[in-house]
Amino acid sequence: MIITSRKFFFLSLLLAPIYANASIVIDGKLDEDEWQQAQSIDKLTIINPFSLETPDYETKVLIYSDENGIYFGFINQQPNETRDRRRHARDGLRENHDRNVVVVDLDNTGNTAYMLGIALGKSVLDYTITNENEIDGDWDGEWFAETSENDENWYSEFFIPWNMAPMNKQDEEKRTIGVSVSRMIQHLGIGIGFPAASFQRSEFLSVLHKVEVVQANPKSLDFFPYTVANNDFITDESSFDAGSEIIYNTGSGGELVATINPDFGQVESDNIVINYSPRETFYSDKRPFFTQSQSMFNIELDWYPGFELYSMLHTRRIGARPLYDCTKYSEAQGGSDDLEDQCNASKLNTNGIDMAFKFTQRGESTDFGAFATFEKDEDFSEGSNFYAFRTIHNVGNHRIGHMATHADKSFIDRQATVNIIDYQYLSDSGLRIEHINMFSNISDEDSGFGSRTMAMHRPNKEWRYGAEIYYFSDDLNVNDMGYLWRNDLMAYGATVGYTRTDFEDQSISKSRSYNVDYWDQNNAEHENLEQFYSFSFSQSFKSTSNIFIQS
C-alpha cells in the first residue's frame, strides 16, 4: 500500500462535486444565493489578437470570497452549435478550446501569480507566473473547477482555497489581490479578457486588476505520511519504507515545507527526446516537494517554448545519478578487483533523499526563502547536499533580487557556489528592462561570470521594439545545481514588430504582423558562430486559418 500527499489530492478530486462550504457547491451551475452578492466584471475585450475590440458574445465574471477561499463564476454567452467540448491534456495552454482562465496574484505584489483554467470539456490547466510574464507548468495546485451549460450559455465555477499557495500578511480589513479573467472562443479563434493585458505581452503581472476580497491570513499544519511495502515473489525478498511531508503555514506570510525520506514513485515519466547535439537536454521536475512553493527560486529563461537557456536552481540535479569513483576500491588503492567490480555493478540511476526543507516568507515589499536538500548515502557513494537562499525586494517600478546556491559534493572533493543578482524595471510607458549577473566559484576551477541584459518597449498595441545581449565566460559553470545550455557565449540581437488588428467588419482578416530580427552569436573570444537577419510575416483570418512566412 502507498499513501502519499499526491494520493490524498487525487482522492479529493474524486469527491466531485466539491462542497466548498455548506452553501456553495462547485458544480458549475452558479445557482447559490451567494452569487447574488458577488462582484462582477463584464467589460472583457479581445486580447488575442490584441485589438481591444468588443467581442460578439457577452461574458460576465462573478467574484465572491469567504473564510474558505475565493470563488469565480463565468457566464459565457455562446450558441450551442458553436461550442467546443473536446478534451485536452492537462496544462494544454496552447490548445485552442472553449476555455475560461483565472489569474490571481494573492499578494498583490506582482512577484508571483497563479493561472488556473478549465475548458468546456472539463480539461484543466494550472501554471505559476513569475518575472512579469514567464509561465511554468510544473506546479499542480489544489483548486477546484466545474462546468455546465444550457441552450443560451455555458458556465464555469472555480474555487481557490486560501491554502492553495502561501500568501503575505495584509493588515487591512480587506485583502487586495491582483486578478485577470479571460476566455478563449474556439470557433472564432480569439481570446478575450479583462483587464486589457496578456501574459504573451511584456507587461502582465504589474497591470492586473485590483480586487478587494475577504481578509484571510490562515494558519495551517498539514501532515502527509506514506508507507510502501514491496515483495518480490521470484526472489522472495521484501522491503518496507516510510516517510512524510509536512506543510506549515504561519498565517503571517511564511510557509515551511519539509519532507523526510520522500517517495517519488508516483511522478509521471519524462518525454522521450532524441538529442543529436552535444548540449544537455533540459527536463522539468514534477516531484511534489520541488514544485510546492518553488516559484520564488525560479530564475530561468526560455529562448523560445521548449528551449531552456538557463535555470539557476534546476532541481533535477537533486536525487540524480549518484557520484561514483570505483577506482577508489581498486587493488591499486588498497582494495581489490572484486570490490571494484561490485562498485561498478551497484551503480544506480537515481539517488535517494534523506530529508529536504524550504522556508519562504512573503512581505509587503520584501520576500525571502531558504532551501536545503540532503541526499542519502548509497552503496559505494555518498550523497550530496544542496542549499539555496533567495531574496527579492520591490521599490516602486524597480525590483532587485539575489540568490546564492551551494552544492556540497564532498565525496568527490567538489564545492560549487553560484551567486546571482537580478534586476527588473517596468515603466508606466511600456518600457521593460531586465538584467542578471551570474558568478560561479567551483573547487579547482577558475571563477566564471555571465550576464544578460534585455530591453523591450511597447509604446502602443501595434509596435514592439526589443534588444538583448548575453555574455557567458568560458569558465562559467552553474551545472552542479543549475542548468546552462552553453557557456563560452557572446550574443546580441534586436527585433522590431508591427501588428495590425483594425480591419473592417467585412474583412476576412483578423490580424497581420510583420517582424524584422537581427541575431549575432559568437563564442566568448568573439569568433562568430551564427549571424542572420530575419523577416517574418503572419496573417490570421476570421475563419481561424493562418499564414506564416519567414525568410
ROPATI-170061 format. One record per residue (C-alpha): residue number from 1; x, y, z; residue in one letter. Coordinates in nm, 4 decimals. Example, Ala and Ser with C-alpha at 12.3 -4.5 7.8 and 13.67 -1.06 7.14 Angstrom:
! residues 2
 resi     east    north       up resn
    1   1.2300  -0.4500   0.7800    A
    2   1.3670  -0.1060   0.7140    S
***
This chain:
! residues 551
 resi     east    north       up resn
    1   0.0000   0.0000   0.0000    M
    2   0.1266   0.3501  -0.0817    I
    3  -0.0159   0.6608   0.0829    I
    4   0.1269   0.9954  -0.0301    T
    5   0.0295   1.3605  -0.0363    S
    6  -0.0399   1.3315  -0.4091    R
    7  -0.2700   1.0368  -0.3424    K
    8  -0.4675   1.2470  -0.0939    F
    9  -0.5015   1.5189  -0.3570    F
   10  -0.6253   1.2806  -0.6248    F
   11  -0.8670   1.1272  -0.3760    L
   12  -1.0138   1.4715  -0.3122    S
   13  -1.0720   1.5170  -0.6850    L
   14  -1.2873   1.2058  -0.6847    L
   15  -1.5284   1.3651  -0.4420    L
   16  -1.6852   1.5905  -0.7088    A
   17  -1.8982   1.7889  -0.6942    P
   18  -1.6801   1.9702  -0.4410    I
   19  -1.8572   2.1163  -0.1414    Y
   20  -1.6567   2.4314  -0.0703    A
   21  -1.8741   2.5018   0.2332    N
   22  -2.2292   2.4405   0.3441    A
   23  -2.3725   2.6826   0.0852    S
   24  -2.1615   2.6755  -0.2327    I
   25  -2.1252   2.3574  -0.4340    V
   26  -1.8626   2.3632  -0.7093    I
   27  -2.0765   2.2092  -0.9820    D
   28  -2.0576   2.4796  -1.2495    G
   29  -2.4210   2.5874  -1.2086    K
   30  -2.3865   2.9199  -1.0169    L
   31  -2.7308   2.8753  -0.8607    D
   32  -2.6459   2.9564  -0.4957    E
   33  -2.7692   3.2747  -0.3288    D
   34  -2.4100   3.3846  -0.2576    E
   35  -2.3562   3.4618  -0.6260    W
   36  -2.6179   3.7377  -0.5981    Q
   37  -2.3786   3.9210  -0.3613    Q
   38  -2.0703   3.8756  -0.5821    A
   39  -1.8611   4.1418  -0.7519    Q
   40  -1.8877   4.1308  -1.1287    S
   41  -1.6749   4.2016  -1.4364    I
   42  -1.8360   4.2281  -1.7801    D
   43  -1.6062   4.4574  -1.9805    K
   44  -1.3914   4.1929  -2.1482    L
   45  -1.2187   4.2943  -2.4717    T
   46  -1.0334   4.0998  -2.7409    I
   47  -0.6750   4.0429  -2.6247    I
   48  -0.5722   3.7713  -2.8729    N
   49  -0.5175   3.9234  -3.1209    P
   50  -0.4602   4.2389  -2.9163    F
   51  -0.7220   4.4536  -3.0900    S
   52  -0.9037   4.5567  -2.7660    L
   53  -1.2312   4.5493  -2.9582    E
   54  -1.5628   4.4465  -2.8034    T
   55  -1.6381   4.0763  -2.8713    P
   56  -1.9591   3.9489  -3.0277    D
   57  -2.0502   3.7355  -2.7257    Y
   58  -2.1164   3.8624  -2.3757    E
   59  -1.9199   3.7292  -2.0801    T
   60  -1.9868   3.8015  -1.7147    K
   61  -1.7453   3.7036  -1.4393    V
   62  -1.8552   3.6866  -1.0744    L
   63  -1.6125   3.7063  -0.7794    I
   64  -1.7079   3.6007  -0.4286    Y
   65  -1.4972   3.5267  -0.1206    S
   66  -1.5445   3.3942   0.2311    D
   67  -1.3368   3.2408   0.5087    E
   68  -1.2712   2.9318   0.2946    N
   69  -1.1345   3.0956  -0.0173    G
   70  -1.2155   3.2791  -0.3408    I
   71  -1.4795   3.1782  -0.5946    Y
   72  -1.5031   3.2765  -0.9611    F
   73  -1.8050   3.2157  -1.1794    G
   74  -1.8182   3.2659  -1.5591    F
   75  -2.1353   3.3116  -1.7607    I
   76  -2.0390   3.2601  -2.1250    N
   77  -2.2930   3.3518  -2.3915    Q
   78  -2.2448   3.1324  -2.6992    Q
   79  -2.4688   2.9486  -2.9449    P
   80  -2.4956   2.5806  -2.8611    N
   81  -2.3870   2.4594  -3.2050    E
   82  -2.0570   2.6521  -3.1924    T
   83  -1.9311   2.5146  -2.8611    R
   84  -1.6156   2.3045  -2.8457    D
   85  -1.6478   2.0206  -2.5918    R
   86  -1.3250   1.8371  -2.6763    R
   87  -1.0829   1.7403  -2.4007    R
   88  -0.7107   1.8109  -2.3994    H
   89  -0.4091   1.7034  -2.1960    A
   90  -0.3522   1.8754  -1.8631    R
   91  -0.1772   2.2118  -1.8957    D
   92  -0.2591   2.2300  -2.2678    G
   93  -0.2353   2.6080  -2.2707    L
   94  -0.1606   2.6287  -2.6414    R
   95  -0.4587   2.4104  -2.7296    E
   96  -0.7414   2.6041  -2.8939    N
   97  -1.0585   2.5185  -2.6986    H
   98  -1.3531   2.6973  -2.5398    D
   99  -1.1956   2.7787  -2.2045    R
  100  -1.2124   3.0108  -1.9018    N
  101  -0.8943   3.1217  -1.7264    V
  102  -0.8355   3.2992  -1.3960    V
  103  -0.5033   3.4554  -1.2934    V
  104  -0.4654   3.5551  -0.9268    V
  105  -0.1807   3.7341  -0.7501    D
  106  -0.2743   3.6610  -0.3891    L
  107  -0.0090   3.9003  -0.2522    D
  108  -0.0769   4.1894  -0.4937    N
  109   0.2993   4.2435  -0.5317    T
  110   0.3489   4.1409  -0.8954    G
  111   0.6102   3.8804  -0.7999    N
  112   0.4075   3.5593  -0.8371    T
  113   0.0633   3.4741  -0.9722    A
  114  -0.1267   3.1537  -1.0440    Y
  115  -0.3036   3.0779  -1.3710    M
  116  -0.5988   2.8372  -1.3438    L
  117  -0.8157   2.7293  -1.6329    G
  118  -1.0904   2.4877  -1.7280    I
  119  -1.2238   2.4057  -2.0736    A
  120  -1.5869   2.3359  -2.1517    L
  121  -1.4784   1.9738  -2.1948    G
  122  -1.3570   1.9865  -1.8285    K
  123  -0.9827   1.9643  -1.9045    S
  124  -0.7797   2.1815  -1.6677    V
  125  -0.4534   2.3722  -1.6626    L
  126  -0.2536   2.5453  -1.3922    D
  127   0.0675   2.7444  -1.4151    Y
  128   0.2735   2.9749  -1.1997    T
  129   0.3678   3.3124  -1.3467    I
  130   0.6813   3.4977  -1.2341    T
  131   0.9050   3.7715  -1.3707    N
  132   0.6048   3.9571  -1.5165    E
  133   0.5085   3.7000  -1.7828    N
  134   0.7164   3.3812  -1.7519    E
  135   0.4951   3.0728  -1.7060    I
  136   0.5846   2.7361  -1.5515    D
  137   0.3563   2.4340  -1.5801    G
  138   0.5401   2.2079  -1.3327    D
  139   0.3199   2.3231  -1.0445    W
  140  -0.0077   2.1336  -0.9895    D
  141  -0.2166   2.3212  -0.7343    G
  142  -0.5054   2.2153  -0.5123    E
  143  -0.8016   2.4066  -0.6536    W
  144  -1.1374   2.3027  -0.7978    F
  145  -1.3464   2.3881  -1.1023    A
  146  -1.6503   2.2554  -1.2875    E
  147  -1.8554   2.3473  -1.5950    T
  148  -2.2196   2.3211  -1.7023    S
  149  -2.4276   2.4507  -1.9915    E
  150  -2.7761   2.5270  -2.1174    N
  151  -2.9113   2.6482  -2.4504    D
  152  -2.8063   3.0127  -2.4017    E
  153  -2.4797   2.9931  -2.2069    N
  154  -2.2092   2.7682  -2.0763    W
  155  -2.0811   2.8212  -1.7230    Y
  156  -1.7699   2.7567  -1.5195    S
  157  -1.7172   2.7762  -1.1445    E
  158  -1.3789   2.7998  -0.9669    F
  159  -1.2899   2.7569  -0.6013    F
  160  -0.9439   2.8645  -0.4792    I
  161  -0.8816   2.7661  -0.1148    P
  162  -0.6778   3.0118   0.0891    W
  163  -0.4173   2.7416   0.1475    N
  164  -0.3612   2.6747  -0.2248    M
  165  -0.0434   2.8837  -0.2091    A
  166   0.1469   3.0867   0.0519    P
  167   0.0358   3.4480   0.0953    M
  168   0.1839   3.7565   0.2556    N
  169   0.0166   3.9125   0.5577    K
  170  -0.2089   4.2105   0.4901    Q
  171  -0.3318   4.4099   0.7895    D
  172  -0.6193   4.5962   0.6247    E
  173  -0.9832   4.4994   0.6771    E
  174  -0.9965   4.3618   0.3213    K
  175  -0.7283   4.1685   0.1316    R
  176  -0.6272   4.3188  -0.2049    T
  177  -0.5368   4.0735  -0.4798    I
  178  -0.4466   4.1101  -0.8465    G
  179  -0.6840   3.9425  -1.0930    V
  180  -0.7082   3.8717  -1.4646    S
  181  -1.0006   3.6840  -1.6202    V
  182  -1.0070   3.5601  -1.9773    S
  183  -1.1938   3.3381  -2.2159    R
  184  -1.0964   3.1514  -2.5324    M
  185  -1.3670   3.1248  -2.8016    I
  186  -1.2525   2.8386  -3.0234    Q
  187  -1.4718   2.8780  -3.3312    H
  188  -1.3813   3.2479  -3.3634    L
  189  -1.0131   3.1880  -3.2878    G
  190  -0.9963   3.4743  -3.0370    I
  191  -0.9205   3.5302  -2.6715    G
  192  -1.0984   3.7933  -2.4642    I
  193  -1.0089   3.9204  -2.1201    G
  194  -1.0060   4.1835  -1.8503    F
  195  -0.8014   4.3869  -1.7859    P
  196  -0.6618   4.4589  -2.1331    A
  197  -0.3464   4.2550  -2.0732    A
  198  -0.1983   3.9200  -2.1711    S
  199   0.0907   3.7061  -2.0456    F
  200   0.2062   3.6998  -2.4103    Q
  201   0.2985   4.0680  -2.3799    R
  202   0.5900   4.2199  -2.1880    S
  203   0.3697   4.3677  -1.9114    E
  204   0.1237   4.1438  -1.7325    F
  205   0.1539   4.0907  -1.3557    L
  206   0.2122   4.4614  -1.2943    S
  207  -0.1165   4.5588  -1.4622    V
  208  -0.3553   4.3057  -1.3070    L
  209  -0.6919   4.4372  -1.1913    H
  210  -0.7080   4.5051  -0.8167    K
  211  -0.9917   4.3351  -0.6292    V
  212  -1.0782   4.3504  -0.2592    E
  213  -1.1802   4.0206  -0.1020    V
  214  -1.2368   3.8863   0.2484    V
  215  -0.9263   3.9207   0.4634    Q
  216  -0.7548   3.5918   0.5285    A
  217  -0.4234   3.5101   0.6918    N
  218  -0.4877   3.1427   0.7651    P
  219  -0.2638   2.9256   0.9788    K
  220  -0.2471   2.5600   0.8858    S
  221  -0.0475   2.2466   0.9536    L
  222  -0.0750   1.9530   0.7120    D
  223   0.0942   1.6183   0.7677    F
  224   0.1068   1.3577   0.4893    F
  225   0.2633   1.0231   0.5871    P
  226   0.3258   0.7418   0.3458    Y
  227   0.4199   0.3757   0.3674    T
  228   0.5495   0.1464   0.0937    V
  229   0.5689  -0.2334   0.1142    A
  230   0.7205  -0.4357  -0.1710    N
  231   0.7503  -0.8107  -0.2153    N
  232   0.9381  -0.9838  -0.4971    D
  233   0.7717  -1.3235  -0.5394    F
  234   1.0575  -1.4546  -0.7546    I
  235   1.3409  -1.3822  -0.5115    T
  236   1.1112  -1.3903  -0.2073    D
  237   1.2585  -1.0598  -0.0908    E
  238   1.0522  -0.7947   0.0865    S
  239   1.1147  -0.4306   0.1673    S
  240   0.9361  -0.1654   0.3674    F
  241   0.9749   0.2102   0.3620    D
  242   0.8040   0.5066   0.5255    A
  243   0.8270   0.8833   0.5196    G
  244   0.6221   1.2002   0.5436    S
  245   0.5692   1.5521   0.4170    E
  246   0.4830   1.8453   0.6425    I
  247   0.3470   2.1831   0.5302    I
  248   0.3145   2.4593   0.7902    Y
  249   0.1634   2.7981   0.7049    N
  250   0.2409   3.0579   0.9711    T
  251  -0.0505   3.2867   0.8866    G
  252   0.1865   3.5832   0.8502    S
  253   0.3268   3.5162   0.5040    G
  254   0.5596   3.2314   0.5990    G
  255   0.5452   2.8708   0.4859    E
  256   0.7625   2.5759   0.5807    L
  257   0.7615   2.2662   0.3588    V
  258   0.9609   1.9654   0.4813    A
  259   0.9863   1.6085   0.3620    T
  260   1.1538   1.3104   0.5260    I
  261   1.2562   1.0122   0.3164    N
  262   1.0285   1.1163   0.0271    P
  263   0.8952   0.8648  -0.2220    D
  264   0.8535   0.9976  -0.5770    F
  265   0.7366   0.6762  -0.7395    G
  266   0.4070   0.8331  -0.8470    Q
  267   0.5671   1.1059  -1.0606    V
  268   0.4944   1.1000  -1.4327    E
  269   0.7764   0.9912  -1.6647    S
  270   0.9754   1.2265  -1.8878    D
  271   0.9005   1.2827  -2.2527    N
  272   1.1226   1.0961  -2.4957    I
  273   1.3676   1.3417  -2.6522    V
  274   1.6116   1.2495  -2.9295    I
  275   1.9015   1.4922  -2.8987    N
  276   2.1823   1.4710  -3.1537    Y
  277   2.3535   1.7858  -3.0292    S
  278   2.6418   1.7961  -2.7760    P
  279   2.4213   2.0017  -2.5408    R
  280   2.2339   1.8604  -2.2419    E
  281   1.8574   1.8156  -2.2717    T
  282   1.6597   2.0123  -2.0148    F
  283   1.3912   1.8177  -1.8268    Y
  284   1.1393   1.9811  -1.5949    S
  285   1.0635   1.8472  -1.2471    D
  286   0.7217   1.7180  -1.1372    K
  287   0.8212   1.5818  -0.7946    R
  288   0.5745   1.7347  -0.5443    P
  289   0.8268   1.8816  -0.2989    F
  290   1.0157   2.0547  -0.5794    F
  291   0.7028   2.2212  -0.7201    T
  292   0.5359   2.3270  -0.3930    Q
  293   0.6149   2.6964  -0.3183    S
  294   0.9070   2.6851  -0.5628    Q
  295   0.8312   2.9945  -0.7733    S
  296   1.0397   3.2269  -0.5529    M
  297   1.3532   3.0326  -0.6518    F
  298   1.2788   3.0334  -1.0254    N
  299   1.5423   3.2339  -1.2124    I
  300   1.5252   3.0935  -1.5624    E
  301   1.4868   3.1848  -1.9268    L
  302   1.3305   3.0155  -2.2274    D
  303   1.4756   3.1378  -2.5549    W
  304   1.1581   3.0038  -2.7095    Y
  305   0.8961   2.7479  -2.5944    P
  306   1.0698   2.4195  -2.5234    G
  307   1.4226   2.5650  -2.5322    F
  308   1.5599   2.6456  -2.1884    E
  309   1.8692   2.8685  -2.1920    L
  310   1.9343   2.8634  -1.8181    Y
  311   1.7779   2.7746  -1.4852    S
  312   1.9708   2.8799  -1.1766    M
  313   1.8077   2.6208  -0.9492    L
  314   1.7496   2.3086  -1.1571    H
  315   1.6041   2.0662  -0.9039    T
  316   1.6552   1.7671  -1.1342    R
  317   2.0203   1.7804  -1.0179    R
  318   1.8969   1.6673  -0.6750    I
  319   1.8426   1.2945  -0.6432    G
  320   2.0033   1.2338  -0.9835    A
  321   2.2611   0.9640  -1.0582    R
  322   2.4860   0.9098  -0.7512    P
  323   2.8512   1.0086  -0.7663    L
  324   3.0838   0.7107  -0.8065    Y
  325   3.4599   0.6719  -0.8163    D
  326   3.5105   0.2961  -0.8324    C
  327   3.8870   0.3375  -0.8745    T
  328   3.8958   0.4154  -0.5017    K
  329   3.8153   0.0484  -0.4391    Y
  330   4.0700  -0.0946  -0.6829    S
  331   4.3621  -0.3089  -0.5833    E
  332   4.5973  -0.0202  -0.6628    A
  333   4.4190   0.1896  -0.3976    Q
  334   4.4332  -0.0810  -0.1311    G
  335   4.1103  -0.2544  -0.2267    G
  336   4.0553  -0.5446  -0.4637    S
  337   3.9410  -0.6106  -0.8164    D
  338   3.6287  -0.7816  -0.6782    D
  339   3.5401  -0.4745  -0.4741    L
  340   3.5867  -0.2507  -0.7771    E
  341   3.3640  -0.4823  -0.9809    D
  342   3.0981  -0.4709  -0.7084    Q
  343   3.1090  -0.0927  -0.7198    C
  344   3.0595  -0.0881  -1.0966    N
  345   2.7760  -0.3397  -1.0711    A
  346   2.5998  -0.1428  -0.7946    S
  347   2.5621   0.1841  -0.9834    K
  348   2.2145   0.3364  -0.9595    L
  349   2.0377   0.5835  -1.1872    N
  350   1.8846   0.7863  -0.9022    T
  351   1.9972   0.8875  -0.5549    N
  352   1.7546   0.8690  -0.2630    G
  353   1.6844   1.1751  -0.0468    I
  354   1.7072   1.1647   0.3313    D
  355   1.5428   1.4977   0.4003    M
  356   1.4590   1.8305   0.2377    A
  357   1.3028   2.1556   0.3502    F
  358   1.2261   2.5017   0.2225    K
  359   1.1007   2.8105   0.4004    F
  360   0.9525   3.1128   0.2239    T
  361   0.8466   3.4418   0.3778    Q
  362   0.6411   3.6891   0.1768    R
  363   0.6196   4.0511   0.2833    G
  364   0.4756   4.3778   0.1584    E
  365   0.7936   4.4724  -0.0310    S
  366   1.0487   4.2016   0.0520    T
  367   1.0350   3.8237   0.0065    D
  368   1.2992   3.5731   0.1077    F
  369   1.3399   3.1975   0.1088    G
  370   1.5786   2.9197   0.2123    A
  371   1.6138   2.5741   0.0593    F
  372   1.8133   2.2664   0.1642    A
  373   1.8212   1.9045   0.0500    T
  374   2.0296   1.6142   0.1815    F
  375   2.0801   1.3039  -0.0301    E
  376   2.1176   0.9505   0.1050    K
  377   2.4440   0.7630   0.1077    D
  378   2.4183   0.4803  -0.1430    E
  379   2.6435   0.1737  -0.1704    D
  380   2.9909   0.2886  -0.2815    F
  381   2.8750   0.6516  -0.2898    S
  382   2.7991   0.9374  -0.0529    E
  383   2.5067   1.1711  -0.1071    G
  384   2.5498   1.5399  -0.1841    S
  385   2.3935   1.8345  -0.0021    N
  386   2.2280   2.1282  -0.1789    F
  387   2.1458   2.4746  -0.0426    Y
  388   1.9890   2.7946  -0.1776    A
  389   1.8960   3.1334  -0.0342    F
  390   1.6794   3.3883  -0.2183    R
  391   1.5721   3.7489  -0.1566    T
  392   1.3512   3.9807  -0.3658    I
  393   1.2912   4.3481  -0.2896    H
  394   1.0411   4.5775  -0.4651    N
  395   1.0764   4.9560  -0.4716    V
  396   0.8266   5.1370  -0.6920    G
  397   0.8792   5.0233  -1.0515    N
  398   1.2071   4.8522  -0.9603    H
  399   1.2722   4.5002  -0.8389    R
  400   1.6099   4.3658  -0.7324    I
  401   1.6917   4.0164  -0.6143    G
  402   1.9772   3.7924  -0.5085    H
  403   2.0116   3.4168  -0.4936    M
  404   2.3038   3.2062  -0.3735    A
  405   2.3270   2.8320  -0.4386    T
  406   2.5794   2.5877  -0.2990    H
  407   2.6358   2.2205  -0.3866    A
  408   2.8418   2.0215  -0.1379    D
  409   2.9834   1.7142  -0.3147    K
  410   3.2403   1.6102  -0.0568    S
  411   3.2621   1.2549  -0.1913    F
  412   3.4480   1.3870  -0.4974    I
  413   3.6063   1.6845  -0.3128    D
  414   3.3939   1.9368  -0.5019    R
  415   3.2273   2.2517  -0.3700    Q
  416   3.0242   2.4691  -0.6085    A
  417   2.8853   2.8124  -0.5222    T
  418   2.6905   3.0374  -0.7588    V
  419   2.5669   3.3905  -0.6856    N
  420   2.3008   3.5567  -0.8977    I
  421   2.1857   3.9195  -0.8922    I
  422   1.8741   4.0028  -1.0948    D
  423   1.7047   4.3364  -1.1649    Y
  424   1.3852   4.4440  -1.3385    Q
  425   1.2412   4.7844  -1.4230    Y
  426   0.8909   4.8487  -1.5575    L
  427   0.7957   5.1981  -1.6665    S
  428   0.4451   5.3368  -1.6966    D
  429   0.5113   5.3987  -2.0680    S
  430   0.5585   5.0321  -2.1616    G
  431   0.9371   5.0052  -2.1222    L
  432   1.0723   4.6897  -1.9580    R
  433   1.4396   4.6392  -1.8684    I
  434   1.5921   4.3236  -1.7181    E
  435   1.9474   4.2444  -1.6146    H
  436   2.1098   3.9433  -1.4481    I
  437   2.4653   3.8742  -1.3327    N
  438   2.5948   3.5242  -1.2520    M
  439   2.9152   3.4438  -1.0622    F
  440   3.0383   3.0847  -1.0286    S
  441   3.3065   2.9612  -0.7898    N
  442   3.3952   2.5914  -0.8191    I
  443   3.6672   2.3894  -0.6465    S
  444   3.9848   2.3700  -0.8583    D
  445   3.8249   2.5751  -1.1379    E
  446   3.8620   2.9368  -1.2408    D
  447   3.5779   3.1662  -1.1387    S
  448   3.3186   3.2311  -1.4074    G
  449   3.0931   3.5217  -1.4984    F
  450   2.7761   3.5580  -1.7017    G
  451   2.5233   3.8309  -1.7722    S
  452   2.2127   3.9074  -1.9724    R
  453   2.0539   4.2465  -2.0429    T
  454   1.7189   4.2895  -2.2157    M
  455   1.5100   4.5935  -2.3046    A
  456   1.1597   4.5796  -2.4521    M
  457   0.9344   4.8725  -2.5377    H
  458   0.5696   4.8588  -2.6404    R
  459   0.4556   5.2209  -2.6803    P
  460   0.1148   5.1083  -2.8080    N
  461  -0.0700   4.7933  -2.9102    K
  462   0.0780   4.7965  -3.2615    E
  463   0.4537   4.8458  -3.2225    W
  464   0.7161   4.6442  -3.0361    R
  465   1.0902   4.7129  -3.0084    Y
  466   1.3432   4.4962  -2.8299    G
  467   1.7154   4.4302  -2.7862    A
  468   1.9216   4.1928  -2.5713    E
  469   2.2824   4.0974  -2.5105    I
  470   2.4354   3.7860  -2.3493    Y
  471   2.7833   3.7107  -2.2219    Y
  472   2.8808   3.3777  -2.0616    F
  473   3.2506   3.3309  -1.9999    S
  474   3.4286   3.0083  -2.0875    D
  475   3.4712   2.9395  -1.7133    D
  476   3.1059   2.9979  -1.6133    L
  477   2.9703   2.6767  -1.4602    N
  478   2.6310   2.6649  -1.2850    V
  479   2.5525   2.2998  -1.3618    N
  480   2.6196   2.1499  -1.0178    D
  481   2.2841   2.2869  -0.9021    M
  482   2.1554   2.4739  -1.2072    G
  483   2.1331   2.4365  -1.5825    Y
  484   2.3067   2.6315  -1.8586    L
  485   2.2629   2.5378  -2.2237    W
  486   2.6178   2.6505  -2.3016    R
  487   2.8870   2.8781  -2.1652    N
  488   3.1537   3.0433  -2.3834    D
  489   2.8888   3.2652  -2.5446    L
  490   2.8712   3.6253  -2.6612    M
  491   2.5455   3.7053  -2.8397    A
  492   2.3228   4.0012  -2.9105    Y
  493   2.0130   4.0737  -3.1122    G
  494   1.7356   4.3206  -3.1858    A
  495   1.3760   4.2995  -3.3029    T
  496   1.1088   4.5312  -3.4406    V
  497   0.7497   4.4182  -3.4772    G
  498   0.4256   4.5699  -3.6010    Y
  499   0.0784   4.4155  -3.5659    T
  500  -0.2391   4.5458  -3.7252    R
  501  -0.5818   4.4427  -3.5949    T
  502  -0.8113   4.7297  -3.7031    D
  503  -0.9731   4.5673  -4.0060    F
  504  -1.3216   4.6462  -4.1325    E
  505  -1.6082   4.4227  -4.0185    D
  506  -1.6472   4.2800  -4.3688    Q
  507  -1.2766   4.1979  -4.3980    S
  508  -1.1647   3.8339  -4.3858    I
  509  -0.8544   3.9356  -4.1883    S
  510  -0.8266   3.9217  -3.8113    K
  511  -0.4638   4.0300  -3.7582    S
  512  -0.1487   4.0895  -3.9612    R
  513   0.2055   4.1035  -3.8216    S
  514   0.5471   4.1992  -3.9558    Y
  515   0.8728   4.1281  -3.7707    N
  516   1.2347   4.2109  -3.8501    V
  517   1.5030   4.0419  -3.6364    D
  518   1.8818   4.0529  -3.6195    Y
  519   2.0946   3.7996  -3.4329    W
  520   2.4709   3.7677  -3.3901    D
  521   2.6075   3.4720  -3.1897    Q
  522   2.9760   3.4287  -3.1043    N
  523   3.1877   3.2472  -2.8523    N
  524   3.3491   3.4377  -2.5684    A
  525   3.6552   3.5025  -2.7885    E
  526   3.4289   3.6802  -3.0437    H
  527   3.4634   3.4052  -3.3027    E
  528   3.1388   3.4072  -3.4973    N
  529   2.9084   3.1058  -3.4657    L
  530   2.5924   3.2369  -3.6306    E
  531   2.4667   3.5635  -3.7760    Q
  532   2.1447   3.6369  -3.9598    F
  533   1.8722   3.8828  -4.0452    Y
  534   1.5173   3.7502  -4.0450    S
  535   1.1893   3.8844  -4.1798    F
  536   0.8598   3.7198  -4.0923    S
  537   0.5006   3.7814  -4.1923    F
  538   0.1933   3.6256  -4.0339    S
  539  -0.1713   3.6625  -4.1249    Q
  540  -0.4666   3.5391  -3.9185    S
  541  -0.8123   3.5109  -4.0723    F
  542  -1.1534   3.5194  -3.9102    K
  543  -1.2023   3.1654  -4.0378    S
  544  -0.9280   3.0674  -3.7818    T
  545  -0.6807   2.9772  -4.0591    S
  546  -0.3314   3.1271  -4.0608    N
  547  -0.0427   3.2039  -4.2929    I
  548   0.3192   3.2311  -4.1754    F
  549   0.6167   3.3211  -4.3977    I
  550   0.9753   3.3615  -4.2776    Q
  551   1.2924   3.4389  -4.4652    S
***
